[in-house]
Amino acid sequence: MNRHVKLTIVLILAGAVTGSSAQPRTTEPVAFQKVSERLYSIVGGRGAQGGAYLGDSSVLVIDSKMDKESVEQVIQGLRQLTDKPPKFLVNTHGDGDHMVGNRYFPDTMTIIAHENCRKDFLLPGRNGVPSEWTKSELLPFVPAVTFRDKMDLYLGSKRVELWHFGVGHTTGDAVVYFPEEKTAFVGDQIFLTRPQLIHSYKGGNSFDHVRTLTKMLQTLDAQRFCSGHSEMTDRQGVTNHIEQMQERQDKVKALVQQGKDLAQVKGAFNETEAALITSIYNEIKSGS
């Protein structure tokens, strides 16, 4: 998409939201950033960054934002890019900022995720409250198609690869890989501008996270990586992220061996890293 088309999409979406209202927006409007003639990164709106792939006869959407307004902007943006209908929606994992918006997409779409991601939809919350996704009106928007290790999806002549390389951010992280573009959408498996988030309560594990990303680099010939909360990066960016994780892990190990407790270990890091350091510490202490 050239600069003019990109600007037009942003302006139209912003106008559709504000209309006659004088209320200021609290988030940036949804925008489509062109990766290739068929592939776009979806930024802005309320929720994590996602993506869209324009197939021969239909569209695949990656992740679904968090509210109706943002999803409507995504759908409007797609209409400006293609006359093909959105047919597939892939959830990269079960965090709310990636999947709450499922319910606002057409119920004719096929929703796909890793099998553990579907389980996360239906698990009670940490407070014990039953999942809202068990309600009859929301069940149609829970992933209906799941995979375990790898799945190929064809949009006409174009193949999209869905991969699960192991536990990391959660136990159900999916990588959506476009081989022609050598581009992978990885959800929350890479944070570049803030400490990595590991959902220990969902079975996530920082040491597995390192192994999973290493396996991803060894398996895919991807040259570009799009994530939920960072700018697009390259293979070196992922390698740097892995090395930074390992450096933190080694430092925590050394402090634990010195007999430091959790408070003392966290005190040796920036306070913004507290959640990640807690996960690493607990994994080391439990031997997991």
C-alpha positions as CSV (number, residue, x, y, z in Angstrom):
1,M,0.0,0.0,0.0
2,N,1.4,3.4,-0.9
3,R,1.5,6.3,1.4
4,H,-1.7,7.9,0.0
5,V,-3.7,4.7,0.4
6,K,-2.4,4.1,4.0
7,L,-3.3,7.7,5.0
8,T,-6.8,7.3,3.4
9,I,-7.5,4.2,5.4
10,V,-6.5,5.8,8.7
11,L,-8.5,9.0,8.0
12,I,-11.7,7.1,7.0
13,L,-11.5,4.8,10.0
14,A,-11.0,7.7,12.4
15,G,-13.9,9.6,10.9
16,A,-16.2,6.5,11.2
17,V,-15.5,6.4,14.9
18,T,-15.7,10.1,15.8
19,G,-18.7,11.0,13.5
20,S,-20.6,13.9,15.1
21,S,-19.1,13.2,18.5
22,A,-16.7,15.7,20.0
23,Q,-15.4,13.1,22.4
24,P,-11.6,12.7,22.0
25,R,-10.2,9.2,21.2
26,T,-8.3,7.4,23.9
27,T,-6.5,5.2,21.4
28,E,-5.1,5.6,17.9
29,P,-7.5,4.5,15.1
30,V,-6.8,1.2,13.5
31,A,-4.4,1.3,10.6
32,F,-3.0,-1.2,8.1
33,Q,0.7,-1.3,7.6
34,K,1.7,-3.0,4.4
35,V,4.2,-5.9,4.5
36,S,3.6,-7.2,1.0
37,E,0.9,-6.9,-1.7
38,R,-1.2,-9.4,0.3
39,L,0.0,-9.1,3.9
40,Y,-0.6,-6.4,6.4
41,S,0.1,-5.7,10.0
42,I,-2.9,-4.2,11.9
43,V,-2.0,-1.6,14.5
44,G,-3.9,0.9,16.6
45,G,-7.4,0.4,18.1
46,R,-7.9,-1.2,21.5
47,G,-6.0,-4.4,21.8
48,A,-2.8,-6.0,20.5
49,Q,-1.4,-5.7,17.1
50,G,-2.6,-8.3,14.6
51,G,-2.5,-8.9,10.9
52,A,-4.5,-9.7,7.7
53,Y,-3.7,-11.8,4.7
54,L,-5.6,-11.3,1.4
55,G,-6.0,-14.7,-0.2
56,D,-7.3,-15.5,-3.6
57,S,-10.9,-15.7,-2.5
58,S,-11.0,-14.8,1.1
59,V,-9.1,-13.0,4.0
60,L,-7.4,-14.4,7.0
61,V,-7.2,-12.2,10.1
62,I,-4.7,-12.6,12.9
63,D,-6.1,-11.8,16.4
64,S,-9.2,-9.7,17.1
65,K,-8.6,-6.6,19.2
66,M,-10.7,-6.0,22.3
67,D,-13.9,-4.1,21.5
68,K,-16.6,-3.7,18.9
69,E,-15.3,-0.3,17.7
70,S,-11.9,-1.6,16.9
71,V,-13.2,-4.7,15.1
72,E,-15.5,-2.5,13.0
73,Q,-12.5,-0.4,12.0
74,V,-10.6,-3.6,11.0
75,I,-13.6,-4.8,8.9
76,Q,-13.9,-1.3,7.3
77,G,-10.2,-1.3,6.5
78,L,-10.4,-4.7,4.9
79,R,-13.2,-3.5,2.7
80,Q,-10.9,-0.8,1.4
81,L,-8.2,-3.3,0.6
82,T,-10.2,-6.1,-1.0
83,D,-13.7,-7.2,-2.0
84,K,-12.9,-10.7,-0.6
85,P,-14.7,-11.6,2.7
86,P,-12.9,-12.4,5.9
87,K,-13.2,-16.1,6.3
88,F,-10.6,-17.2,8.8
89,L,-9.5,-15.8,12.2
90,V,-6.5,-17.1,14.0
91,N,-5.9,-16.4,17.7
92,T,-2.2,-16.5,18.5
93,H,-3.0,-17.3,22.2
94,G,-5.8,-16.7,24.8
95,D,-5.0,-13.3,26.2
96,G,-7.9,-10.9,26.2
97,D,-6.2,-8.2,24.1
98,H,-5.9,-10.8,21.3
99,M,-9.3,-12.5,21.4
100,V,-12.0,-10.6,23.2
101,G,-13.0,-9.1,19.9
102,N,-13.8,-12.5,18.4
103,R,-17.4,-12.0,19.2
104,Y,-17.6,-8.9,17.0
105,F,-16.5,-10.6,13.8
106,P,-19.1,-12.4,11.6
107,D,-20.2,-15.7,13.1
108,T,-19.6,-17.2,9.6
109,M,-15.8,-17.0,10.2
110,T,-13.8,-20.1,11.1
111,I,-11.8,-19.4,14.2
112,I,-8.5,-21.4,14.6
113,A,-6.0,-21.7,17.5
114,H,-3.7,-24.1,19.1
115,E,-5.5,-26.7,21.2
116,N,-4.2,-25.3,24.5
117,C,-5.4,-21.8,23.5
118,R,-9.0,-23.1,23.1
119,K,-8.7,-24.6,26.6
120,D,-7.6,-21.2,28.0
121,F,-10.8,-19.7,26.6
122,L,-12.9,-22.1,28.7
123,L,-10.9,-22.2,31.9
124,P,-12.2,-20.3,35.0
125,G,-10.5,-17.1,35.8
126,R,-7.8,-16.8,38.5
127,N,-10.6,-15.7,40.8
128,G,-12.5,-18.9,40.2
129,V,-15.3,-17.2,38.2
130,P,-16.4,-19.4,35.2
131,S,-15.3,-18.3,31.8
132,E,-17.8,-16.1,29.9
133,W,-16.9,-18.0,26.8
134,T,-18.9,-21.0,28.1
135,K,-22.1,-18.9,27.5
136,S,-24.2,-20.1,24.6
137,E,-24.1,-16.8,22.8
138,L,-20.2,-16.7,22.9
139,L,-19.4,-20.3,22.2
140,P,-19.6,-19.7,18.4
141,F,-16.6,-17.4,18.8
142,V,-14.4,-19.9,20.6
143,P,-11.9,-21.5,18.3
144,A,-13.7,-24.3,16.5
145,V,-10.6,-25.7,14.7
146,T,-7.4,-26.5,16.6
147,F,-4.0,-28.0,15.9
148,R,-1.2,-29.5,17.9
149,D,2.1,-29.0,16.2
150,K,1.5,-27.8,12.6
151,M,-1.3,-27.0,10.3
152,D,-1.4,-25.8,6.7
153,L,-4.2,-23.5,5.6
154,Y,-4.9,-22.7,2.0
155,L,-6.5,-19.5,0.8
156,G,-6.8,-20.5,-2.8
157,S,-3.3,-21.0,-4.2
158,K,-1.7,-19.4,-1.2
159,R,-0.5,-21.5,1.8
160,V,-0.3,-20.2,5.4
161,E,1.5,-22.3,8.0
162,L,0.4,-22.4,11.6
163,W,3.1,-23.7,14.0
164,H,3.4,-24.5,17.7
165,F,7.0,-24.7,18.8
166,G,6.4,-25.3,22.5
167,V,5.6,-23.6,25.8
168,G,6.6,-20.0,26.2
169,H,4.4,-17.0,26.9
170,T,1.6,-19.5,27.5
171,T,1.2,-23.2,26.6
172,G,-0.9,-22.4,23.5
173,D,1.1,-19.9,21.5
174,A,0.8,-20.1,17.7
175,V,3.1,-18.8,15.0
176,V,1.4,-17.8,11.8
177,Y,3.9,-18.0,9.0
178,F,3.7,-16.7,5.5
179,P,6.4,-18.5,3.5
180,E,6.2,-16.4,0.4
181,E,6.7,-13.3,2.5
182,K,9.1,-15.0,4.9
183,T,7.2,-13.3,7.6
184,A,5.9,-14.7,10.9
185,F,3.3,-13.3,13.3
186,V,4.2,-14.5,16.8
187,G,1.7,-12.9,19.1
188,D,3.2,-12.2,22.5
189,Q,6.2,-14.5,22.2
190,I,8.5,-11.5,21.7
191,F,8.4,-8.2,23.6
192,L,11.2,-5.8,22.5
193,T,10.5,-2.5,24.2
194,R,9.6,-3.9,27.7
195,P,10.4,-7.1,29.7
196,Q,9.0,-10.3,28.3
197,L,5.7,-11.4,29.8
198,I,5.4,-15.0,30.9
199,H,2.0,-16.2,32.0
200,S,3.0,-18.7,34.7
201,Y,-0.6,-19.2,35.7
202,K,-1.4,-20.3,32.2
203,G,1.6,-22.7,32.2
204,G,4.1,-20.3,30.6
205,N,7.7,-20.8,31.3
206,S,10.7,-18.6,30.6
207,F,13.2,-21.4,30.0
208,D,10.8,-23.1,27.6
209,H,10.3,-19.7,26.1
210,V,14.0,-19.5,25.1
211,R,13.9,-23.1,23.7
212,T,10.7,-22.4,21.8
213,L,12.1,-19.3,20.1
214,T,15.3,-21.0,19.3
215,K,13.4,-23.9,17.7
216,M,11.4,-21.3,15.7
217,L,14.5,-19.8,14.3
218,Q,15.9,-23.2,13.4
219,T,12.7,-24.3,11.7
220,L,11.5,-21.3,9.8
221,D,13.3,-19.3,7.1
222,A,11.4,-16.2,8.4
223,Q,13.2,-12.9,8.0
224,R,10.6,-10.7,9.6
225,F,8.7,-11.1,12.8
226,C,5.5,-9.2,13.8
227,S,4.4,-9.3,17.4
228,G,1.5,-8.0,19.5
229,H,3.2,-5.1,21.2
230,S,6.5,-4.3,19.4
231,E,7.7,-3.0,16.0
232,M,8.5,-5.6,13.4
233,T,11.9,-7.1,13.9
234,D,14.3,-9.5,12.1
235,R,16.2,-12.7,13.0
236,Q,18.9,-10.7,14.8
237,G,16.2,-9.0,16.9
238,V,14.8,-12.4,18.0
239,T,18.3,-13.6,18.7
240,N,19.0,-10.5,20.8
241,H,15.8,-11.1,22.7
242,I,16.8,-14.7,23.5
243,E,20.2,-13.6,24.7
244,Q,18.7,-11.0,27.0
245,M,16.4,-13.6,28.5
246,Q,19.3,-16.0,29.1
247,E,21.3,-13.2,30.7
248,R,18.5,-12.5,33.2
249,Q,18.1,-16.2,33.9
250,D,21.8,-16.6,34.5
251,K,21.8,-13.7,36.9
252,V,18.8,-15.0,38.8
253,K,20.4,-18.4,39.0
254,A,23.6,-16.9,40.5
255,L,21.6,-14.9,43.1
256,V,19.6,-18.0,44.1
257,Q,22.8,-19.9,44.5
258,Q,24.0,-17.1,46.9
259,G,20.9,-17.8,49.0
260,K,19.0,-14.6,48.0
261,D,15.2,-14.7,48.5
262,L,12.7,-13.4,45.9
263,A,12.7,-9.8,47.3
264,Q,16.4,-9.6,47.2
265,V,16.6,-11.1,43.7
266,K,14.0,-8.6,42.4
267,G,15.9,-5.8,44.0
268,A,18.8,-6.6,41.7
269,F,16.8,-5.7,38.7
270,N,14.8,-2.8,37.4
271,E,11.3,-2.7,39.0
272,T,9.7,-3.0,35.5
273,E,11.1,-6.5,35.3
274,A,9.5,-7.7,38.6
275,A,6.9,-10.0,37.0
276,L,9.5,-11.7,34.7
277,I,12.1,-12.1,37.4
278,T,9.4,-13.6,39.7
279,S,8.6,-16.2,37.0
280,I,12.3,-17.0,36.5
281,Y,12.9,-17.2,40.3
282,N,9.9,-19.5,40.8
283,E,10.9,-21.8,37.9
284,I,14.4,-22.1,39.3
285,K,13.2,-22.8,42.8
286,S,10.8,-25.4,41.6
287,G,13.2,-27.0,39.2
288,S,10.9,-26.5,36.3
